[in-house]
Amino acid sequence: MKNQKKLSQLAVVTDFLTQSDNFALFKFEKTKHIALEALRRELLKTGAKVRVIKNT
């Protein structure tokens, strides 16, 4: 049986993507936390939504 938590997360992500006109995927493993926070703040100013999803 599949993990219920992962299935729930999949449903949330699926809803998020289907309600979005556009989306971007990017790899951020070597990006410093302060740079990610600055990016998040700038995107939120424009009305963009930011969601980080860990692949585990």
C-alpha positions as CSV (number, residue, x, y, z in Angstrom):
1,M,0.0,0.0,0.0
2,K,1.3,3.5,-0.9
3,N,2.2,5.9,1.9
4,Q,-0.9,8.0,2.6
5,K,1.2,11.1,3.4
6,K,2.9,11.0,0.0
7,L,-0.5,10.5,-1.8
8,S,-1.8,13.5,0.1
9,Q,1.2,15.6,-0.9
10,L,0.8,14.5,-4.5
11,A,-2.8,15.7,-4.5
12,V,-1.8,19.1,-3.1
13,V,0.9,19.5,-5.7
14,T,-1.4,18.4,-8.5
15,D,-4.0,20.9,-7.5
16,F,-1.4,23.7,-7.2
17,L,-0.1,22.9,-10.7
18,T,-3.5,22.6,-12.4
19,Q,-4.6,26.0,-10.9
20,S,-1.4,27.7,-12.1
21,D,-1.2,29.3,-15.5
22,N,2.6,28.9,-15.5
23,F,5.2,27.1,-13.4
24,A,8.9,26.6,-13.3
25,L,11.1,23.9,-11.9
26,F,14.6,24.5,-10.8
27,K,17.4,22.8,-9.0
28,F,18.6,24.7,-6.0
29,E,20.8,22.3,-4.1
30,K,23.9,24.6,-4.0
31,T,22.0,27.8,-3.6
32,K,22.5,29.6,-0.3
33,H,19.5,30.0,1.9
34,I,19.7,33.8,1.9
35,A,19.5,33.8,-1.9
36,L,16.4,31.6,-1.9
37,E,14.7,33.8,0.7
38,A,15.5,36.9,-1.4
39,L,14.1,35.2,-4.5
40,R,11.0,34.2,-2.6
41,R,10.4,37.8,-1.3
42,E,10.8,39.2,-4.9
43,L,8.4,36.7,-6.4
44,L,5.8,37.2,-3.7
45,K,5.9,41.0,-4.4
46,T,4.7,40.2,-8.0
47,G,1.9,37.9,-6.7
48,A,3.8,34.7,-7.6
49,K,3.5,31.6,-5.4
50,V,6.6,29.7,-4.3
51,R,6.4,26.1,-3.3
52,V,9.4,23.9,-2.4
53,I,8.9,20.2,-2.8
54,K,11.4,17.7,-1.6
55,N,11.8,14.6,-3.7
56,T,12.0,11.8,-1.1
